[in-house]
Every structure is written in C-alpha cells, then in structure tokens.
C-alpha cells in the first residue's frame, strides 16, 4: 500500500531537462559526469506517521540529537585531483547508451 501511495504522489513530477554534475570516481581515478534525477516528494510519509501516532495516542514525538556524533573535520570529497570544469568533462564524456 505504501508503494502505491508513493507512485500516486510522485506521478505528477515531470522529468524535464536532465542536467549533469561532476563526481569523483575511485574506480576510474578521475572525475566523471552523472545525470541529475528529479527528487521525489516524500511528504506523504509524515502524514502516514502522524496518522499512526494519533491512532496509538502518542502526544509527544521522540527527538534525538545526533549532531554530537558527526565530526567537524570531514573533507568535502575524496578526490586527490582538483575538479575540472563541466565543459571539459562534457567533451570527454561517452555514454554507453548512445550507440552510433
């Protein structure tokens, strides 16, 4: 039933124009392009959980602060080389789906 609700909630999202972004690949030891995807809306989950909690008659939600477990000195990425421009990566990009 949850899967049906998810499909129904996100059916109206149109994919639109796909854009690319650069990520560092450990397997290729370099920067590669990936396609962006449309983010799904999971707002329905809050409504489902609120209804469940109301049925159980829980008045106060439990909140846990996890910020003390996250280190402050995390690097932004694992890349040992600087990130090239998107235009430079687009020139080198080859898709296995684009058969010619």
PDB file as gemmi writes it, atoms N, CA and C in Angstrom:
CRYST1    1.000    1.000    1.000  90.00  90.00  90.00 P 1                      
ATOM      1  N   UNK A   1       0.819  -1.188   0.000  1.00  0.00           N  
ATOM      2  CA  UNK A   1       0.000   0.000   0.000  1.00  0.00           C  
ATOM      3  C   UNK A   1       0.868   1.259   0.000  1.00  0.00           C  
ATOM      4  N   UNK A   2       2.011   1.206   0.706  1.00  0.00           N  
ATOM      5  CA  UNK A   2       2.897   2.367   0.733  1.00  0.00           C  
ATOM      6  C   UNK A   2       3.484   2.628  -0.655  1.00  0.00           C  
ATOM      7  N   UNK A   3       3.803   1.564  -1.383  1.00  0.00           N  
ATOM      8  CA  UNK A   3       4.344   1.720  -2.743  1.00  0.00           C  
ATOM      9  C   UNK A   3       3.320   2.380  -3.655  1.00  0.00           C  
ATOM     10  N   UNK A   4       2.065   2.024  -3.522  1.00  0.00           N  
ATOM     11  CA  UNK A   4       1.016   2.625  -4.342  1.00  0.00           C  
ATOM     12  C   UNK A   4       0.871   4.103  -4.017  1.00  0.00           C  
ATOM     13  N   UNK A   5       0.914   4.429  -2.732  1.00  0.00           N  
ATOM     14  CA  UNK A   5       0.822   5.839  -2.335  1.00  0.00           C  
ATOM     15  C   UNK A   5       2.003   6.620  -2.892  1.00  0.00           C  
ATOM     16  N   UNK A   6       3.212   6.040  -2.851  1.00  0.00           N  
ATOM     17  CA  UNK A   6       4.400   6.726  -3.376  1.00  0.00           C  
ATOM     18  C   UNK A   6       4.270   6.994  -4.870  1.00  0.00           C  
ATOM     19  N   UNK A   7       3.824   6.009  -5.630  1.00  0.00           N  
ATOM     20  CA  UNK A   7       3.661   6.187  -7.081  1.00  0.00           C  
ATOM     21  C   UNK A   7       2.626   7.261  -7.361  1.00  0.00           C  
ATOM     22  N   UNK A   8       1.519   7.232  -6.645  1.00  0.00           N  
ATOM     23  CA  UNK A   8       0.466   8.219  -6.866  1.00  0.00           C  
ATOM     24  C   UNK A   8       0.918   9.631  -6.502  1.00  0.00           C  
ATOM     25  N   UNK A   9       1.690   9.779  -5.442  1.00  0.00           N  
ATOM     26  CA  UNK A   9       2.157  11.095  -5.018  1.00  0.00           C  
ATOM     27  C   UNK A   9       3.179  11.675  -5.990  1.00  0.00           C  
ATOM     28  N   UNK A  10       4.002  10.823  -6.602  1.00  0.00           N  
ATOM     29  CA  UNK A  10       5.083  11.303  -7.474  1.00  0.00           C  
ATOM     30  C   UNK A  10       4.786  11.153  -8.957  1.00  0.00           C  
ATOM     31  N   UNK A  11       3.565  10.772  -9.316  1.00  0.00           N  
ATOM     32  CA  UNK A  11       3.219  10.582 -10.724  1.00  0.00           C  
ATOM     33  C   UNK A  11       3.188  11.899 -11.486  1.00  0.00           C  
ATOM     34  N   UNK A  12       2.880  12.982 -10.803  1.00  0.00           N  
ATOM     35  CA  UNK A  12       2.757  14.279 -11.471  1.00  0.00           C  
ATOM     36  C   UNK A  12       4.098  14.954 -11.707  1.00  0.00           C  
ATOM     37  N   UNK A  13       5.196  14.398 -11.198  1.00  0.00           N  
ATOM     38  CA  UNK A  13       6.517  15.010 -11.372  1.00  0.00           C  
ATOM     39  C   UNK A  13       7.019  14.716 -12.782  1.00  0.00           C  
ATOM     40  N   UNK A  14       7.242  15.781 -13.562  1.00  0.00           N  
ATOM     41  CA  UNK A  14       7.751  15.626 -14.928  1.00  0.00           C  
ATOM     42  C   UNK A  14       9.273  15.644 -14.900  1.00  0.00           C  
ATOM     43  N   UNK A  15       9.928  14.741 -15.646  1.00  0.00           N  
ATOM     44  CA  UNK A  15      11.390  14.702 -15.602  1.00  0.00           C  
ATOM     45  C   UNK A  15      12.050  15.971 -16.122  1.00  0.00           C  
ATOM     46  N   UNK A  16      11.484  16.605 -17.152  1.00  0.00           N  
ATOM     47  CA  UNK A  16      12.065  17.846 -17.661  1.00  0.00           C  
ATOM     48  C   UNK A  16      13.430  17.647 -18.273  1.00  0.00           C  
ATOM     49  N   UNK A  17      14.214  18.698 -18.311  1.00  0.00           N  
ATOM     50  CA  UNK A  17      15.550  18.651 -18.900  1.00  0.00           C  
ATOM     51  C   UNK A  17      16.539  18.071 -17.891  1.00  0.00           C  
ATOM     52  N   UNK A  18      17.287  17.077 -18.306  1.00  0.00           N  
ATOM     53  CA  UNK A  18      18.280  16.469 -17.424  1.00  0.00           C  
ATOM     54  C   UNK A  18      19.559  17.282 -17.468  1.00  0.00           C  
ATOM     55  N   UNK A  19      20.160  17.428 -16.326  1.00  0.00           N  
ATOM     56  CA  UNK A  19      21.411  18.157 -16.231  1.00  0.00           C  
ATOM     57  C   UNK A  19      22.483  17.211 -15.730  1.00  0.00           C  
ATOM     58  N   UNK A  20      23.729  17.591 -15.888  1.00  0.00           N  
ATOM     59  CA  UNK A  20      24.852  16.767 -15.480  1.00  0.00           C  
ATOM     60  C   UNK A  20      25.597  17.446 -14.333  1.00  0.00           C  
ATOM     61  N   UNK A  21      26.240  16.620 -13.506  1.00  0.00           N  
ATOM     62  CA  UNK A  21      27.101  17.128 -12.456  1.00  0.00           C  
ATOM     63  C   UNK A  21      28.328  16.231 -12.366  1.00  0.00           C  
ATOM     64  N   UNK A  22      29.407  16.770 -11.824  1.00  0.00           N  
ATOM     65  CA  UNK A  22      30.679  16.040 -11.756  1.00  0.00           C  
ATOM     66  C   UNK A  22      30.857  15.391 -10.393  1.00  0.00           C  
ATOM     67  N   UNK A  23      31.329  14.137 -10.400  1.00  0.00           N  
ATOM     68  CA  UNK A  23      31.669  13.416  -9.174  1.00  0.00           C  
ATOM     69  C   UNK A  23      32.998  12.707  -9.389  1.00  0.00           C  
ATOM     70  N   UNK A  24      33.714  12.473  -8.300  1.00  0.00           N  
ATOM     71  CA  UNK A  24      34.984  11.773  -8.397  1.00  0.00           C  
ATOM     72  C   UNK A  24      34.731  10.278  -8.285  1.00  0.00           C  
ATOM     73  N   UNK A  25      35.261   9.497  -9.231  1.00  0.00           N  
ATOM     74  CA  UNK A  25      35.097   8.052  -9.239  1.00  0.00           C  
ATOM     75  C   UNK A  25      36.405   7.391  -8.814  1.00  0.00           C  
ATOM     76  N   UNK A  26      36.331   6.595  -7.734  1.00  0.00           N  
ATOM     77  CA  UNK A  26      37.531   5.873  -7.298  1.00  0.00           C  
ATOM     78  C   UNK A  26      37.911   4.810  -8.322  1.00  0.00           C  
ATOM     79  N   UNK A  27      36.917   4.185  -8.949  1.00  0.00           N  
ATOM     80  CA  UNK A  27      37.183   3.124  -9.919  1.00  0.00           C  
ATOM     81  C   UNK A  27      37.926   3.655 -11.140  1.00  0.00           C  
ATOM     82  N   UNK A  28      37.561   4.828 -11.615  1.00  0.00           N  
ATOM     83  CA  UNK A  28      38.215   5.410 -12.793  1.00  0.00           C  
ATOM     84  C   UNK A  28      39.357   6.337 -12.415  1.00  0.00           C  
ATOM     85  N   UNK A  29      39.505   6.615 -11.125  1.00  0.00           N  
ATOM     86  CA  UNK A  29      40.544   7.506 -10.614  1.00  0.00           C  
ATOM     87  C   UNK A  29      40.510   8.858 -11.310  1.00  0.00           C  
ATOM     88  N   UNK A  30      39.312   9.379 -11.464  1.00  0.00           N  
ATOM     89  CA  UNK A  30      39.144  10.687 -12.091  1.00  0.00           C  
ATOM     90  C   UNK A  30      37.710  11.172 -11.946  1.00  0.00           C  
ATOM     91  N   UNK A  31      37.475  12.359 -12.458  1.00  0.00           N  
ATOM     92  CA  UNK A  31      36.154  12.965 -12.389  1.00  0.00           C  
ATOM     93  C   UNK A  31      35.296  12.462 -13.546  1.00  0.00           C  
ATOM     94  N   UNK A  32      34.043  12.150 -13.272  1.00  0.00           N  
ATOM     95  CA  UNK A  32      33.099  11.695 -14.292  1.00  0.00           C  
ATOM     96  C   UNK A  32      31.797  12.481 -14.151  1.00  0.00           C  
ATOM     97  N   UNK A  33      30.991  12.449 -15.198  1.00  0.00           N  
ATOM     98  CA  UNK A  33      29.701  13.137 -15.190  1.00  0.00           C  
ATOM     99  C   UNK A  33      28.586  12.160 -14.842  1.00  0.00           C  
ATOM    100  N   UNK A  34      27.613  12.641 -14.098  1.00  0.00           N  
ATOM    101  CA  UNK A  34      26.421  11.864 -13.777  1.00  0.00           C  
ATOM    102  C   UNK A  34      25.208  12.727 -14.069  1.00  0.00           C  
ATOM    103  N   UNK A  35      24.108  12.069 -14.420  1.00  0.00           N  
ATOM    104  CA  UNK A  35      22.867  12.792 -14.683  1.00  0.00           C  
ATOM    105  C   UNK A  35      22.141  13.074 -13.383  1.00  0.00           C  
ATOM    106  N   UNK A  36      21.521  14.248 -13.313  1.00  0.00           N  
ATOM    107  CA  UNK A  36      20.694  14.554 -12.153  1.00  0.00           C  
ATOM    108  C   UNK A  36      19.331  13.920 -12.359  1.00  0.00           C  
ATOM    109  N   UNK A  37      18.697  13.558 -11.287  1.00  0.00           N  
ATOM    110  CA  UNK A  37      17.372  12.960 -11.339  1.00  0.00           C  
ATOM    111  C   UNK A  37      16.397  13.838 -10.587  1.00  0.00           C  
ATOM    112  N   UNK A  38      15.142  13.731 -10.942  1.00  0.00           N  
ATOM    113  CA  UNK A  38      14.110  14.505 -10.267  1.00  0.00           C  
ATOM    114  C   UNK A  38      13.944  13.944  -8.858  1.00  0.00           C  
ATOM    115  N   UNK A  39      13.982  14.822  -7.885  1.00  0.00           N  
ATOM    116  CA  UNK A  39      13.814  14.391  -6.496  1.00  0.00           C  
ATOM    117  C   UNK A  39      12.353  14.043  -6.245  1.00  0.00           C  
ATOM    118  N   UNK A  40      12.155  12.932  -5.585  1.00  0.00           N  
ATOM    119  CA  UNK A  40      10.803  12.527  -5.221  1.00  0.00           C  
ATOM    120  C   UNK A  40      10.366  13.277  -3.978  1.00  0.00           C  
ATOM    121  N   UNK A  41       9.065  13.423  -3.852  1.00  0.00           N  
ATOM    122  CA  UNK A  41       8.492  14.076  -2.683  1.00  0.00           C  
ATOM    123  C   UNK A  41       8.017  13.002  -1.714  1.00  0.00           C  
ATOM    124  N   UNK A  42       8.603  12.989  -0.531  1.00  0.00           N  
ATOM    125  CA  UNK A  42       8.230  12.003   0.475  1.00  0.00           C  
ATOM    126  C   UNK A  42       7.412  12.641   1.603  1.00  0.00           C  
ATOM    127  N   UNK A  43       6.743  13.731   1.319  1.00  0.00           N  
ATOM    128  CA  UNK A  43       5.933  14.408   2.319  1.00  0.00           C  
ATOM    129  C   UNK A  43       4.780  13.558   2.825  1.00  0.00           C  
ATOM    130  N   UNK A  44       4.315  12.628   2.013  1.00  0.00           N  
ATOM    131  CA  UNK A  44       3.210  11.764   2.422  1.00  0.00           C  
ATOM    132  C   UNK A  44       3.587  10.896   3.616  1.00  0.00           C  
ATOM    133  N   UNK A  45       4.880  10.626   3.787  1.00  0.00           N  
ATOM    134  CA  UNK A  45       5.315   9.775   4.900  1.00  0.00           C  
ATOM    135  C   UNK A  45       4.999  10.412   6.254  1.00  0.00           C  
ATOM    136  N   UNK A  46       5.161  11.732   6.318  1.00  0.00           N  
ATOM    137  CA  UNK A  46       4.860  12.429   7.570  1.00  0.00           C  
ATOM    138  C   UNK A  46       3.380  12.293   7.911  1.00  0.00           C  
ATOM    139  N   UNK A  47       2.532  12.400   6.908  1.00  0.00           N  
ATOM    140  CA  UNK A  47       1.093  12.254   7.137  1.00  0.00           C  
ATOM    141  C   UNK A  47       0.753  10.849   7.608  1.00  0.00           C  
ATOM    142  N   UNK A  48       1.376   9.847   6.998  1.00  0.00           N  
ATOM    143  CA  UNK A  48       1.125   8.459   7.404  1.00  0.00           C  
ATOM    144  C   UNK A  48       1.570   8.248   8.851  1.00  0.00           C  
ATOM    145  N   UNK A  49       2.773   8.727   9.174  1.00  0.00           N  
ATOM    146  CA  UNK A  49       3.279   8.552  10.533  1.00  0.00           C  
ATOM    147  C   UNK A  49       2.434   9.312  11.546  1.00  0.00           C  
ATOM    148  N   UNK A  50       1.977  10.508  11.187  1.00  0.00           N  
ATOM    149  CA  UNK A  50       1.126  11.276  12.095  1.00  0.00           C  
ATOM    150  C   UNK A  50      -0.177  10.529  12.360  1.00  0.00           C  
ATOM    151  N   UNK A  51      -0.747   9.941  11.318  1.00  0.00           N  
ATOM    152  CA  UNK A  51      -1.984   9.171  11.498  1.00  0.00           C  
ATOM    153  C   UNK A  51      -1.757   7.947  12.374  1.00  0.00           C  
ATOM    154  N   UNK A  52      -0.624   7.273  12.183  1.00  0.00           N  
ATOM    155  CA  UNK A  52      -0.311   6.101  13.011  1.00  0.00           C  
ATOM    156  C   UNK A  52      -0.136   6.516  14.468  1.00  0.00           C  
ATOM    157  N   UNK A  53       0.614   7.596  14.679  1.00  0.00           N  
ATOM    158  CA  UNK A  53       0.844   8.056  16.049  1.00  0.00           C  
ATOM    159  C   UNK A  53      -0.452   8.525  16.712  1.00  0.00           C  
ATOM    160  N   UNK A  54      -1.324   9.145  15.946  1.00  0.00           N  
ATOM    161  CA  UNK A  54      -2.607   9.567  16.510  1.00  0.00           C  
ATOM    162  C   UNK A  54      -3.443   8.358  16.909  1.00  0.00           C  
ATOM    163  N   UNK A  55      -3.367   7.306  16.137  1.00  0.00           N  
ATOM    164  CA  UNK A  55      -4.119   6.098  16.483  1.00  0.00           C  
ATOM    165  C   UNK A  55      -3.574   5.453  17.746  1.00  0.00           C  
ATOM    166  N   UNK A  56      -2.261   5.526  17.957  1.00  0.00           N  
ATOM    167  CA  UNK A  56      -1.660   4.932  19.137  1.00  0.00           C  
ATOM    168  C   UNK A  56      -1.801   5.881  20.341  1.00  0.00           C  
ATOM    169  N   UNK A  57      -2.182   7.099  20.068  1.00  0.00           N  
ATOM    170  CA  UNK A  57      -2.387   8.133  21.085  1.00  0.00           C  
ATOM    171  C   UNK A  57      -1.064   8.512  21.753  1.00  0.00           C  
ATOM    172  N   UNK A  58      -0.069   8.796  20.936  1.00  0.00           N  
ATOM    173  CA  UNK A  58       1.197   9.328  21.437  1.00  0.00           C  
ATOM    174  C   UNK A  58       1.133  10.839  21.268  1.00  0.00           C  
ATOM    175  N   UNK A  59       1.322  11.547  22.333  1.00  0.00           N  
ATOM    176  CA  UNK A  59       1.185  13.000  22.310  1.00  0.00           C  
ATOM    177  C   UNK A  59       2.491  13.715  21.948  1.00  0.00           C  
ATOM    178  N   UNK A  60       3.628  13.159  22.370  1.00  0.00           N  
ATOM    179  CA  UNK A  60       4.905  13.848  22.211  1.00  0.00           C  
ATOM    180  C   UNK A  60       5.867  12.988  21.390  1.00  0.00           C  
ATOM    181  N   UNK A  61       6.358  13.498  20.227  1.00  0.00           N  
ATOM    182  CA  UNK A  61       7.318  12.712  19.438  1.00  0.00           C  
ATOM    183  C   UNK A  61       8.693  12.671  20.118  1.00  0.00           C  
ATOM    184  N   UNK A  62       9.386  11.591  19.914  1.00  0.00           N  
ATOM    185  CA  UNK A  62      10.727  11.413  20.469  1.00  0.00           C  
ATOM    186  C   UNK A  62      11.734  12.061  19.525  1.00  0.00           C  
ATOM    187  N   UNK A  63      12.589  12.953  20.032  1.00  0.00           N  
ATOM    188  CA  UNK A  63      13.614  13.575  19.191  1.00  0.00           C  
ATOM    189  C   UNK A  63      14.987  13.260  19.779  1.00  0.00           C  
ATOM    190  N   UNK A  64      15.902  12.900  18.897  1.00  0.00           N  
ATOM    191  CA  UNK A  64      17.256  12.540  19.304  1.00  0.00           C  
ATOM    192  C   UNK A  64      18.227  13.463  18.567  1.00  0.00           C  
ATOM    193  N   UNK A  65      19.143  14.084  19.292  1.00  0.00           N  
ATOM    194  CA  UNK A  65      20.132  14.976  18.697  1.00  0.00           C  
ATOM    195  C   UNK A  65      21.374  14.159  18.339  1.00  0.00           C  
ATOM    196  N   UNK A  66      21.653  14.029  17.026  1.00  0.00           N  
ATOM    197  CA  UNK A  66      22.788  13.228  16.555  1.00  0.00           C  
ATOM    198  C   UNK A  66      23.989  14.093  16.170  1.00  0.00           C  
ATOM    199  N   UNK A  67      23.905  15.415  16.343  1.00  0.00           N  
ATOM    200  CA  UNK A  67      24.992  16.295  15.905  1.00  0.00           C  
ATOM    201  C   UNK A  67      26.285  16.055  16.670  1.00  0.00           C  
ATOM    202  N   UNK A  68      26.213  15.556  17.891  1.00  0.00           N  
ATOM    203  CA  UNK A  68      27.440  15.319  18.650  1.00  0.00           C  
ATOM    204  C   UNK A  68      28.262  14.161  18.092  1.00  0.00           C  
ATOM    205  N   UNK A  69      27.668  13.311  17.268  1.00  0.00           N  
ATOM    206  CA  UNK A  69      28.365  12.153  16.706  1.00  0.00           C  
ATOM    207  C   UNK A  69      28.986  12.439  15.337  1.00  0.00           C  
ATOM    208  N   UNK A  70      28.720  13.592  14.755  1.00  0.00           N  
ATOM    209  CA  UNK A  70      29.244  13.941  13.438  1.00  0.00           C  
ATOM    210  C   UNK A  70      30.526  14.745  13.614  1.00  0.00           C  
ATOM    211  N   UNK A  71      31.666  14.267  13.074  1.00  0.00           N  
ATOM    212  CA  UNK A  71      32.916  15.010  13.228  1.00  0.00           C  
ATOM    213  C   UNK A  71      32.893  16.330  12.457  1.00  0.00           C  
ATOM    214  N   UNK A  72      33.639  17.318  12.942  1.00  0.00           N  
ATOM    215  CA  UNK A  72      33.676  18.649  12.319  1.00  0.00           C  
ATOM    216  C   UNK A  72      34.638  18.735  11.145  1.00  0.00           C  
ATOM    217  N   UNK A  73      35.622  17.861  11.070  1.00  0.00           N  
ATOM    218  CA  UNK A  73      36.692  17.997  10.074  1.00  0.00           C  
ATOM    219  C   UNK A  73      36.537  17.024   8.902  1.00  0.00           C  
ATOM    220  N   UNK A  74      35.326  16.803   8.410  1.00  0.00           N  
ATOM    221  CA  UNK A  74      35.125  15.925   7.267  1.00  0.00           C  
ATOM    222  C   UNK A  74      35.519  16.630   5.971  1.00  0.00           C  
ATOM    223  N   UNK A  75      36.267  15.961   5.076  1.00  0.00           N  
ATOM    224  CA  UNK A  75      36.604  16.594   3.792  1.00  0.00           C  
ATOM    225  C   UNK A  75      35.367  16.685   2.900  1.00  0.00           C  
ATOM    226  N   UNK A  76      35.383  17.625   1.953  1.00  0.00           N  
ATOM    227  CA  UNK A  76      34.249  17.775   1.052  1.00  0.00           C  
ATOM    228  C   UNK A  76      34.123  16.604   0.095  1.00  0.00           C  
ATOM    229  N   UNK A  77      35.259  16.043  -0.348  1.00  0.00           N  
ATOM    230  CA  UNK A  77      35.225  14.861  -1.212  1.00  0.00           C  
ATOM    231  C   UNK A  77      36.538  14.094  -1.063  1.00  0.00           C  
ATOM    232  N   UNK A  78      36.629  12.963  -1.771  1.00  0.00           N  
ATOM    233  CA  UNK A  78      37.799  12.090  -1.654  1.00  0.00           C  
ATOM    234  C   UNK A  78      38.781  12.272  -2.808  1.00  0.00           C  
ATOM    235  N   UNK A  79      38.538  13.248  -3.656  1.00  0.00           N  
ATOM    236  CA  UNK A  79      39.332  13.418  -4.872  1.00  0.00           C  
ATOM    237  C   UNK A  79      40.733  13.943  -4.569  1.00  0.00           C  
ATOM    238  N   UNK A  80      41.772  13.255  -5.082  1.00  0.00           N  
ATOM    239  CA  UNK A  80      43.134  13.756  -4.905  1.00  0.00           C  
ATOM    240  C   UNK A  80      43.511  14.812  -5.950  1.00  0.00           C  
ATOM    241  N   UNK A  81      42.683  14.972  -6.993  1.00  0.00           N  
ATOM    242  CA  UNK A  81      42.940  15.953  -8.049  1.00  0.00           C  
ATOM    243  C   UNK A  81      41.817  16.983  -8.046  1.00  0.00           C  
ATOM    244  N   UNK A  82      42.111  18.224  -8.466  1.00  0.00           N  
ATOM    245  CA  UNK A  82      41.061  19.250  -8.480  1.00  0.00           C  
ATOM    246  C   UNK A  82      39.982  18.946  -9.521  1.00  0.00           C  
ATOM    247  N   UNK A  83      38.798  19.443  -9.285  1.00  0.00           N  
ATOM    248  CA  UNK A  83      37.655  19.202 -10.159  1.00  0.00           C  
ATOM    249  C   UNK A  83      37.762  20.055 -11.423  1.00  0.00           C  
ATOM    250  N   UNK A  84      37.691  19.419 -12.615  1.00  0.00           N  
ATOM    251  CA  UNK A  84      37.725  20.196 -13.860  1.00  0.00           C  
ATOM    252  C   UNK A  84      36.359  20.840 -14.123  1.00  0.00           C  
ATOM    253  N   UNK A  85      36.298  21.699 -15.125  1.00  0.00           N  
ATOM    254  CA  UNK A  85      35.033  22.353 -15.450  1.00  0.00           C  
ATOM    255  C   UNK A  85      34.080  21.348 -16.101  1.00  0.00           C  
ATOM    256  N   UNK A  86      32.800  21.642 -16.034  1.00  0.00           N  
ATOM    257  CA  UNK A  86      31.775  20.770 -16.610  1.00  0.00           C  
ATOM    258  C   UNK A  86      31.942  20.702 -18.126  1.00  0.00           C  
ATOM    259  N   UNK A  87      32.311  21.821 -18.765  1.00  0.00           N  
ATOM    260  CA  UNK A  87      32.500  21.827 -20.223  1.00  0.00           C  
ATOM    261  C   UNK A  87      33.625  20.875 -20.632  1.00  0.00           C  
ATOM    262  N   UNK A  88      34.706  20.864 -19.862  1.00  0.00           N  
ATOM    263  CA  UNK A  88      35.829  19.974 -20.156  1.00  0.00           C  
ATOM    264  C   UNK A  88      35.405  18.510 -20.013  1.00  0.00           C  
ATOM    265  N   UNK A  89      34.640  18.218 -18.974  1.00  0.00           N  
ATOM    266  CA  UNK A  89      34.161  16.849 -18.783  1.00  0.00           C  
ATOM    267  C   UNK A  89      33.160  16.444 -19.861  1.00  0.00           C  
ATOM    268  N   UNK A  90      32.327  17.375 -20.318  1.00  0.00           N  
ATOM    269  CA  UNK A  90      31.337  17.073 -21.362  1.00  0.00           C  
ATOM    270  C   UNK A  90      32.030  16.682 -22.673  1.00  0.00           C  
ATOM    271  N   UNK A  91      33.181  17.284 -22.969  1.00  0.00           N  
ATOM    272  CA  UNK A  91      33.912  16.954 -24.191  1.00  0.00           C  
ATOM    273  C   UNK A  91      34.432  15.518 -24.151  1.00  0.00           C  
ATOM    274  N   UNK A  92      34.834  15.049 -22.957  1.00  0.00           N  
ATOM    275  CA  UNK A  92      35.377  13.702 -22.806  1.00  0.00           C  
ATOM    276  C   UNK A  92      34.299  12.644 -22.547  1.00  0.00           C  
ATOM    277  N   UNK A  93      33.098  13.086 -22.204  1.00  0.00           N  
ATOM    278  CA  UNK A  93      32.037  12.160 -21.780  1.00  0.00           C  
ATOM    279  C   UNK A  93      31.571  11.262 -22.930  1.00  0.00           C  
ATOM    280  N   UNK A  94      31.496   9.969 -22.672  1.00  0.00           N  
ATOM    281  CA  UNK A  94      30.963   8.980 -23.611  1.00  0.00           C  
ATOM    282  C   UNK A  94      29.932   8.156 -22.884  1.00  0.00           C  
ATOM    283  N   UNK A  95      28.743   8.025 -23.448  1.00  0.00           N  
ATOM    284  CA  UNK A  95      27.687   7.263 -22.807  1.00  0.00           C  
ATOM    285  C   UNK A  95      27.573   5.891 -23.476  1.00  0.00           C  
ATOM    286  N   UNK A  96      27.404   4.879 -22.676  1.00  0.00           N  
ATOM    287  CA  UNK A  96      27.227   3.533 -23.249  1.00  0.00           C  
ATOM    288  C   UNK A  96      25.840   3.385 -23.849  1.00  0.00           C  
ATOM    289  N   UNK A  97      24.923   4.298 -23.517  1.00  0.00           N  
ATOM    290  CA  UNK A  97      23.570   4.251 -24.071  1.00  0.00           C  
ATOM    291  C   UNK A  97      23.479   4.889 -25.451  1.00  0.00           C  
ATOM    292  N   UNK A  98      24.425   5.757 -25.777  1.00  0.00           N  
ATOM    293  CA  UNK A  98      24.404   6.455 -27.071  1.00  0.00           C  
ATOM    294  C   UNK A  98      25.138   5.623 -28.107  1.00  0.00           C  
ATOM    295  N   UNK A  99      24.438   4.697 -28.707  1.00  0.00           N  
ATOM    296  CA  UNK A  99      25.045   3.835 -29.728  1.00  0.00           C  
ATOM    297  C   UNK A  99      24.959   4.553 -31.083  1.00  0.00           C  
ATOM    298  N   UNK A 100      26.065   4.584 -31.800  1.00  0.00           N  
ATOM    299  CA  UNK A 100      26.020   5.227 -33.122  1.00  0.00           C  
ATOM    300  C   UNK A 100      26.554   4.316 -34.193  1.00  0.00           C  
TER     301      UNK A 100                                                      
END                                                                             
